[in-house]
Amino acid sequence: MHELSMGMSNDLEIAIEEGATIIRVGTAIFGERMYPDSYYWNENK
């Protein structure tokens, strides 16, 4: 496996320690979302 994607802004350091090569850092760059996650991903469908 050449790429290992795991981790997000809140667990950046842990993901790097565990060997992640791709990390999502959207919140760190753009800030919190205007709407809750349920607005984007409605799991009640």
All heavy atoms as TSV, in Angstrom:
chain	resi	resn	atom	element	x	y	z
A	1	MET	N	N	0.847	-1.169	0.000
A	1	MET	CA	C	0.000	0.000	0.000
A	1	MET	C	C	0.898	1.239	0.000
A	1	MET	O	O	1.772	1.368	0.857
A	1	MET	CB	C	-0.906	-0.039	1.226
A	1	MET	CG	C	-1.922	1.049	1.233
A	1	MET	SD	S	-3.036	1.001	2.664
A	1	MET	CE	C	-3.986	-0.439	2.325
A	2	HIS	N	N	0.684	2.142	-0.942
A	2	HIS	CA	C	1.517	3.343	-1.042
A	2	HIS	C	C	0.963	4.519	-0.250
A	2	HIS	O	O	1.721	5.368	0.208
A	2	HIS	CB	C	1.679	3.765	-2.492
A	2	HIS	CG	C	2.362	2.747	-3.327
A	2	HIS	ND1	N	3.602	2.248	-3.016
A	2	HIS	CD2	C	1.978	2.112	-4.456
A	2	HIS	CE1	C	3.967	1.363	-3.919
A	2	HIS	NE2	N	2.987	1.250	-4.809
A	3	GLU	N	N	-0.348	4.590	-0.128
A	3	GLU	CA	C	-0.976	5.701	0.585
A	3	GLU	C	C	-1.815	5.165	1.726
A	3	GLU	O	O	-2.477	4.144	1.593
A	3	GLU	CB	C	-1.877	6.508	-0.363
A	3	GLU	CG	C	-1.165	7.072	-1.578
A	3	GLU	CD	C	-0.138	8.133	-1.230
A	3	GLU	OE1	O	-0.271	8.807	-0.189
A	3	GLU	OE2	O	0.799	8.300	-2.015
A	4	LEU	N	N	-1.787	5.851	2.849
A	4	LEU	CA	C	-2.601	5.487	3.993
A	4	LEU	C	C	-3.307	6.741	4.463
A	4	LEU	O	O	-2.686	7.655	5.003
A	4	LEU	CB	C	-1.731	4.902	5.103
A	4	LEU	CG	C	-2.447	4.468	6.369
A	4	LEU	CD1	C	-3.494	3.407	6.050
A	4	LEU	CD2	C	-1.455	3.933	7.372
A	5	SER	N	N	-4.606	6.821	4.192
A	5	SER	CA	C	-5.391	7.991	4.545
A	5	SER	C	C	-6.120	7.753	5.848
A	5	SER	O	O	-6.933	6.842	5.960
A	5	SER	CB	C	-6.399	8.287	3.434
A	5	SER	OG	O	-7.242	9.360	3.818
A	6	MET	N	N	-5.812	8.553	6.846
A	6	MET	CA	C	-6.530	8.476	8.119
A	6	MET	C	C	-6.279	9.757	8.876
A	6	MET	O	O	-5.302	10.447	8.665
A	6	MET	CB	C	-6.085	7.272	8.941
A	6	MET	CG	C	-4.640	7.284	9.335
A	6	MET	SD	S	-4.265	5.778	10.220
A	6	MET	CE	C	-2.553	6.033	10.560
A	7	GLY	N	N	-7.184	10.099	9.724
A	7	GLY	CA	C	-7.016	11.282	10.549
A	7	GLY	C	C	-7.645	12.516	9.955
A	7	GLY	O	O	-7.859	12.618	8.764
A	8	MET	N	N	-7.941	13.437	10.865
A	8	MET	CA	C	-8.514	14.720	10.496
A	8	MET	C	C	-7.860	15.774	11.377
A	8	MET	O	O	-6.956	15.483	12.145
A	8	MET	CB	C	-10.033	14.671	10.659
A	8	MET	CG	C	-10.681	13.651	9.722
A	8	MET	SD	S	-12.429	13.442	9.945
A	8	MET	CE	C	-13.039	14.925	9.188
A	9	SER	N	N	-8.307	17.001	11.265
A	9	SER	CA	C	-7.680	18.112	11.988
A	9	SER	C	C	-7.503	17.839	13.481
A	9	SER	O	O	-6.478	18.176	14.057
A	9	SER	CB	C	-8.501	19.393	11.817
A	9	SER	OG	O	-8.536	19.777	10.467
A	10	ASN	N	N	-8.511	17.221	14.104
A	10	ASN	CA	C	-8.468	17.026	15.555
A	10	ASN	C	C	-7.498	15.946	16.010
A	10	ASN	O	O	-7.133	15.909	17.174
A	10	ASN	CB	C	-9.865	16.704	16.088
A	10	ASN	CG	C	-10.797	17.870	15.954
A	10	ASN	OD1	O	-10.371	19.020	15.906
A	10	ASN	ND2	N	-12.081	17.600	15.871
A	11	ASP	N	N	-7.108	15.033	15.126
A	11	ASP	CA	C	-6.188	13.971	15.536
A	11	ASP	C	C	-4.974	13.885	14.613
A	11	ASP	O	O	-4.422	12.821	14.376
A	11	ASP	CB	C	-6.904	12.630	15.630
A	11	ASP	CG	C	-7.597	12.229	14.339
A	11	ASP	OD1	O	-7.427	12.916	13.332
A	11	ASP	OD2	O	-8.311	11.214	14.352
A	12	LEU	N	N	-4.546	15.019	14.138
A	12	LEU	CA	C	-3.430	15.129	13.199
A	12	LEU	C	C	-2.169	14.440	13.714
A	12	LEU	O	O	-1.577	13.622	13.023
A	12	LEU	CB	C	-3.147	16.605	12.913
A	12	LEU	CG	C	-1.898	16.956	12.125
A	12	LEU	CD1	C	-2.056	16.476	10.686
A	12	LEU	CD2	C	-1.644	18.451	12.160
A	13	GLU	N	N	-1.764	14.741	14.934
A	13	GLU	CA	C	-0.521	14.201	15.472
A	13	GLU	C	C	-0.572	12.674	15.595
A	13	GLU	O	O	0.389	11.980	15.252
A	13	GLU	CB	C	-0.200	14.821	16.840
A	13	GLU	CG	C	0.144	16.293	16.779
A	13	GLU	CD	C	-1.083	17.200	16.781
A	13	GLU	OE1	O	-2.217	16.691	16.948
A	13	GLU	OE2	O	-0.912	18.408	16.598
A	14	ILE	N	N	-1.694	12.141	16.062
A	14	ILE	CA	C	-1.830	10.696	16.213
A	14	ILE	C	C	-1.783	10.009	14.857
A	14	ILE	O	O	-1.138	8.969	14.693
A	14	ILE	CB	C	-3.131	10.348	16.957
A	14	ILE	CG1	C	-3.068	10.891	18.379
A	14	ILE	CG2	C	-3.387	8.850	16.955
A	14	ILE	CD1	C	-4.383	10.816	19.125
A	15	ALA	N	N	-2.472	10.578	13.865
A	15	ALA	CA	C	-2.482	9.984	12.527
A	15	ALA	C	C	-1.068	9.916	11.945
A	15	ALA	O	O	-0.676	8.909	11.364
A	15	ALA	CB	C	-3.392	10.787	11.611
A	16	ILE	N	N	-0.291	10.965	12.129
A	16	ILE	CA	C	1.088	10.976	11.633
A	16	ILE	C	C	1.924	9.926	12.368
A	16	ILE	O	O	2.682	9.182	11.749
A	16	ILE	CB	C	1.707	12.381	11.771
A	16	ILE	CG1	C	1.020	13.336	10.802
A	16	ILE	CG2	C	3.214	12.339	11.505
A	16	ILE	CD1	C	1.396	14.792	10.981
A	17	GLU	N	N	1.760	9.846	13.684
A	17	GLU	CA	C	2.483	8.834	14.463
A	17	GLU	C	C	2.165	7.426	13.983
A	17	GLU	O	O	3.033	6.547	13.998
A	17	GLU	CB	C	2.117	8.942	15.946
A	17	GLU	CG	C	2.701	10.144	16.640
A	17	GLU	CD	C	2.196	10.268	18.073
A	17	GLU	OE1	O	1.520	9.332	18.565
A	17	GLU	OE2	O	2.483	11.299	18.696
A	18	GLU	N	N	0.930	7.212	13.534
A	18	GLU	CA	C	0.499	5.887	13.084
A	18	GLU	C	C	0.847	5.613	11.622
A	18	GLU	O	O	0.537	4.557	11.098
A	18	GLU	CB	C	-1.001	5.719	13.307
A	18	GLU	CG	C	-1.396	5.728	14.769
A	18	GLU	CD	C	-0.798	4.572	15.552
A	18	GLU	OE1	O	-0.690	3.466	14.993
A	18	GLU	OE2	O	-0.429	4.784	16.723
A	19	GLY	N	N	1.468	6.585	10.943
A	19	GLY	CA	C	1.942	6.354	9.586
A	19	GLY	C	C	1.071	6.882	8.461
A	19	GLY	O	O	1.250	6.499	7.305
A	20	ALA	N	N	0.130	7.758	8.761
A	20	ALA	CA	C	-0.726	8.304	7.712
A	20	ALA	C	C	0.092	9.103	6.705
A	20	ALA	O	O	1.020	9.820	7.066
A	20	ALA	CB	C	-1.804	9.197	8.311
A	21	THR	N	N	-0.241	8.947	5.434
A	21	THR	CA	C	0.403	9.739	4.385
A	21	THR	C	C	-0.548	10.784	3.815
A	21	THR	O	O	-0.119	11.689	3.104
A	21	THR	CB	C	0.900	8.834	3.249
A	21	THR	OG1	O	-0.199	8.082	2.735
A	21	THR	CG2	C	1.985	7.889	3.740
A	22	ILE	N	N	-1.832	10.656	4.122
A	22	ILE	CA	C	-2.838	11.641	3.702
A	22	ILE	C	C	-3.709	11.947	4.914
A	22	ILE	O	O	-4.215	11.044	5.577
A	22	ILE	CB	C	-3.725	11.083	2.571
A	22	ILE	CG1	C	-2.883	10.745	1.346
A	22	ILE	CG2	C	-4.809	12.098	2.205
A	22	ILE	CD1	C	-3.655	10.016	0.266
A	23	ILE	N	N	-3.889	13.245	5.207
A	23	ILE	CA	C	-4.678	13.657	6.360
A	23	ILE	C	C	-5.606	14.787	5.931
A	23	ILE	O	O	-5.196	15.692	5.208
A	23	ILE	CB	C	-3.767	14.143	7.507
A	23	ILE	CG1	C	-2.825	13.026	7.924
A	23	ILE	CG2	C	-4.579	14.631	8.680
A	23	ILE	CD1	C	-1.731	13.464	8.848
A	24	ARG	N	N	-6.861	14.728	6.370
A	24	ARG	CA	C	-7.828	15.777	6.058
A	24	ARG	C	C	-7.696	16.895	7.096
A	24	ARG	O	O	-7.800	16.650	8.287
A	24	ARG	CB	C	-9.233	15.202	6.087
A	24	ARG	CG	C	-9.434	14.140	5.019
A	24	ARG	CD	C	-10.807	13.563	5.086
A	24	ARG	NE	N	-11.776	14.629	4.907
A	24	ARG	CZ	C	-13.087	14.465	5.020
A	24	ARG	NH1	N	-13.579	13.297	5.334
A	24	ARG	NH2	N	-13.902	15.479	4.845
A	25	VAL	N	N	-7.464	18.111	6.642
A	25	VAL	CA	C	-7.273	19.228	7.570
A	25	VAL	C	C	-8.222	20.390	7.278
A	25	VAL	O	O	-7.921	21.534	7.559
A	25	VAL	CB	C	-5.801	19.718	7.565
A	25	VAL	CG1	C	-4.889	18.684	8.154
A	25	VAL	CG2	C	-5.361	20.095	6.172
A	26	GLY	N	N	-9.379	20.109	6.727
A	26	GLY	CA	C	-10.337	21.151	6.351
A	26	GLY	C	C	-10.726	22.072	7.488
A	26	GLY	O	O	-10.744	23.293	7.349
A	27	THR	N	N	-11.051	21.504	8.651
A	27	THR	CA	C	-11.465	22.325	9.782
A	27	THR	C	C	-10.333	23.244	10.240
A	27	THR	O	O	-10.567	24.399	10.586
A	27	THR	CB	C	-11.927	21.438	10.956
A	27	THR	OG1	O	-12.998	20.612	10.505
A	27	THR	CG2	C	-12.406	22.264	12.127
A	28	ALA	N	N	-9.113	22.748	10.218
A	28	ALA	CA	C	-7.966	23.553	10.639
A	28	ALA	C	C	-7.761	24.751	9.707
A	28	ALA	O	O	-7.325	25.811	10.133
A	28	ALA	CB	C	-6.707	22.706	10.674
A	29	ILE	N	N	-8.113	24.584	8.442
A	29	ILE	CA	C	-7.920	25.655	7.460
A	29	ILE	C	C	-9.148	26.557	7.354
A	29	ILE	O	O	-9.043	27.778	7.395
A	29	ILE	CB	C	-7.587	25.064	6.078
A	29	ILE	CG1	C	-6.254	24.325	6.137
A	29	ILE	CG2	C	-7.560	26.149	4.996
A	29	ILE	CD1	C	-5.946	23.514	4.900
A	30	PHE	N	N	-10.333	25.939	7.241
A	30	PHE	CA	C	-11.556	26.691	6.960
A	30	PHE	C	C	-12.421	26.966	8.174
A	30	PHE	O	O	-13.378	27.724	8.096
A	30	PHE	CB	C	-12.398	25.937	5.922
A	30	PHE	CG	C	-11.689	25.748	4.615
A	30	PHE	CD1	C	-11.268	24.495	4.228
A	30	PHE	CD2	C	-11.429	26.825	3.787
A	30	PHE	CE1	C	-10.606	24.307	3.024
A	30	PHE	CE2	C	-10.769	26.654	2.590
A	30	PHE	CZ	C	-10.364	25.403	2.202
A	31	GLY	N	N	-12.140	26.338	9.316
A	31	GLY	CA	C	-12.943	26.525	10.512
A	31	GLY	C	C	-14.111	25.555	10.567
A	31	GLY	O	O	-14.281	24.698	9.701
A	32	GLU	N	N	-14.913	25.702	11.603
A	32	GLU	CA	C	-16.064	24.819	11.803
A	32	GLU	C	C	-17.100	25.046	10.709
A	32	GLU	O	O	-17.201	26.128	10.144
A	32	GLU	CB	C	-16.702	25.107	13.166
A	32	GLU	CG	C	-15.812	24.786	14.340
A	32	GLU	CD	C	-15.617	23.292	14.525
A	32	GLU	OE1	O	-16.544	22.521	14.223
A	32	GLU	OE2	O	-14.527	22.899	14.985
A	33	ARG	N	N	-17.884	24.001	10.450
A	33	ARG	CA	C	-18.964	24.106	9.471
A	33	ARG	C	C	-20.070	25.014	10.001
A	33	ARG	O	O	-20.299	25.076	11.205
A	33	ARG	CB	C	-19.567	22.730	9.200
A	33	ARG	CG	C	-18.619	21.780	8.539
A	33	ARG	CD	C	-19.324	20.433	8.387
A	33	ARG	NE	N	-18.422	19.442	7.845
A	33	ARG	CZ	C	-18.378	19.108	6.571
A	33	ARG	NH1	N	-19.183	19.679	5.709
A	33	ARG	NH2	N	-17.540	18.197	6.155
A	34	MET	N	N	-20.773	25.670	9.098
A	34	MET	CA	C	-21.896	26.514	9.489
A	34	MET	C	C	-23.088	25.672	9.948
A	34	MET	O	O	-23.908	26.130	10.726
A	34	MET	CB	C	-22.322	27.409	8.327
A	34	MET	CG	C	-21.303	28.464	7.967
A	34	MET	SD	S	-21.801	29.469	6.549
A	34	MET	CE	C	-23.359	30.127	7.086
A	35	TYR	N	N	-23.196	24.444	9.439
A	35	TYR	CA	C	-24.302	23.558	9.754
A	35	TYR	C	C	-23.754	22.270	10.367
A	35	TYR	O	O	-22.629	21.891	10.091
A	35	TYR	CB	C	-25.081	23.206	8.481
A	35	TYR	CG	C	-25.597	24.412	7.739
A	35	TYR	CD1	C	-24.964	24.879	6.602
A	35	TYR	CD2	C	-26.729	25.086	8.186
A	35	TYR	CE1	C	-25.432	25.989	5.916
A	35	TYR	CE2	C	-27.207	26.187	7.508
A	35	TYR	CZ	C	-26.560	26.640	6.373
A	35	TYR	OH	O	-27.026	27.736	5.705
A	36	PRO	N	N	-24.552	21.570	11.159
A	36	PRO	CA	C	-24.081	20.302	11.736
A	36	PRO	C	C	-23.910	19.241	10.652
A	36	PRO	O	O	-24.489	19.349	9.569
A	36	PRO	CB	C	-25.198	19.922	12.704
A	36	PRO	CG	C	-26.410	20.633	12.202
A	36	PRO	CD	C	-25.904	21.902	11.565
A	37	ASP	N	N	-23.133	18.211	10.936
A	37	ASP	CA	C	-22.906	17.131	9.980
A	37	ASP	C	C	-24.211	16.530	9.473
A	37	ASP	O	O	-24.315	16.128	8.325
A	37	ASP	CB	C	-22.044	16.032	10.588
A	37	ASP	CG	C	-20.583	16.434	10.690
A	37	ASP	OD1	O	-20.198	17.438	10.066
A	37	ASP	OD2	O	-19.831	15.739	11.386
A	38	SER	N	N	-25.235	16.481	10.331
A	38	SER	CA	C	-26.509	15.880	9.929
A	38	SER	C	C	-27.157	16.650	8.779
A	38	SER	O	O	-27.967	16.097	8.036
A	38	SER	CB	C	-27.471	15.816	11.117
A	38	SER	OG	O	-27.705	17.119	11.632
A	39	TYR	N	N	-26.813	17.898	8.592
A	39	TYR	CA	C	-27.322	18.676	7.455
A	39	TYR	C	C	-26.780	18.114	6.146
A	39	TYR	O	O	-27.474	18.075	5.152
A	39	TYR	CB	C	-26.910	20.143	7.609
A	39	TYR	CG	C	-27.327	21.023	6.459
A	39	TYR	CD1	C	-28.611	21.545	6.384
A	39	TYR	CD2	C	-26.426	21.337	5.449
A	39	TYR	CE1	C	-28.987	22.351	5.328
A	39	TYR	CE2	C	-26.790	22.134	4.389
A	39	TYR	CZ	C	-28.071	22.654	4.322
A	39	TYR	OH	O	-28.452	23.452	3.281
A	40	TYR	N	N	-25.531	17.679	6.149
A	40	TYR	CA	C	-24.872	17.172	4.945
A	40	TYR	C	C	-25.084	15.670	4.771
A	40	TYR	O	O	-25.197	15.172	3.664
A	40	TYR	CB	C	-23.376	17.441	4.999
A	40	TYR	CG	C	-23.058	18.916	5.113
A	40	TYR	CD1	C	-22.748	19.493	6.337
A	40	TYR	CD2	C	-23.082	19.734	3.989
A	40	TYR	CE1	C	-22.457	20.836	6.432
A	40	TYR	CE2	C	-22.801	21.083	4.084
A	40	TYR	CZ	C	-22.492	21.627	5.310
A	40	TYR	OH	O	-22.217	22.960	5.398
A	41	TRP	N	N	-25.093	14.931	5.862
A	41	TRP	CA	C	-25.215	13.473	5.831
A	41	TRP	C	C	-26.383	13.053	6.691
A	41	TRP	O	O	-26.229	12.684	7.852
A	41	TRP	CB	C	-23.934	12.805	6.341
A	41	TRP	CG	C	-22.767	13.128	5.492
A	41	TRP	CD1	C	-22.476	12.594	4.273
A	41	TRP	CD2	C	-21.727	14.056	5.774
A	41	TRP	NE1	N	-21.317	13.138	3.784
A	41	TRP	CE2	C	-20.836	14.040	4.676
A	41	TRP	CE3	C	-21.454	14.902	6.826
A	41	TRP	CZ2	C	-19.699	14.830	4.616
A	41	TRP	CZ3	C	-20.328	15.697	6.776
A	41	TRP	CH2	C	-19.467	15.649	5.684
A	42	ASN	N	N	-27.577	13.091	6.124
A	42	ASN	CA	C	-28.772	12.718	6.864
A	42	ASN	C	C	-28.876	11.202	6.917
A	42	ASN	O	O	-29.167	10.549	5.924
A	42	ASN	CB	C	-30.022	13.319	6.209
A	42	ASN	CG	C	-31.259	13.105	7.027
A	42	ASN	OD1	O	-31.230	12.378	8.015
A	42	ASN	ND2	N	-32.341	13.713	6.632
A	43	GLU	N	N	-28.659	10.633	8.087
A	43	GLU	CA	C	-28.668	9.183	8.233
A	43	GLU	C	C	-30.073	8.639	8.494
A	43	GLU	O	O	-30.251	7.452	8.671
A	43	GLU	CB	C	-27.725	8.777	9.367
A	43	GLU	CG	C	-26.282	9.117	9.049
A	43	GLU	CD	C	-25.332	8.701	10.158
A	43	GLU	OE1	O	-25.807	8.121	11.156
A	43	GLU	OE2	O	-24.135	8.962	10.014
A	44	ASN	N	N	-31.075	9.507	8.512
A	44	ASN	CA	C	-32.448	9.065	8.763
A	44	ASN	C	C	-33.203	8.712	7.499
A	44	ASN	O	O	-34.387	8.454	7.535
A	44	ASN	CB	C	-33.218	10.149	9.525
A	44	ASN	CG	C	-32.649	10.382	10.903
A	44	ASN	OD1	O	-32.210	9.448	11.550
A	44	ASN	ND2	N	-32.640	11.617	11.336
A	45	LYS	N	N	-32.536	8.702	6.366
A	45	LYS	CA	C	-33.214	8.418	5.091
A	45	LYS	C	C	-33.486	6.959	4.921
A	45	LYS	O	O	-32.811	6.104	5.366
A	45	LYS	CB	C	-32.370	8.910	3.913
A	45	LYS	CG	C	-32.320	10.398	3.845
A	45	LYS	CD	C	-31.543	10.847	2.618
A	45	LYS	CE	C	-31.509	12.367	2.564
A	45	LYS	NZ	N	-30.794	12.861	1.433
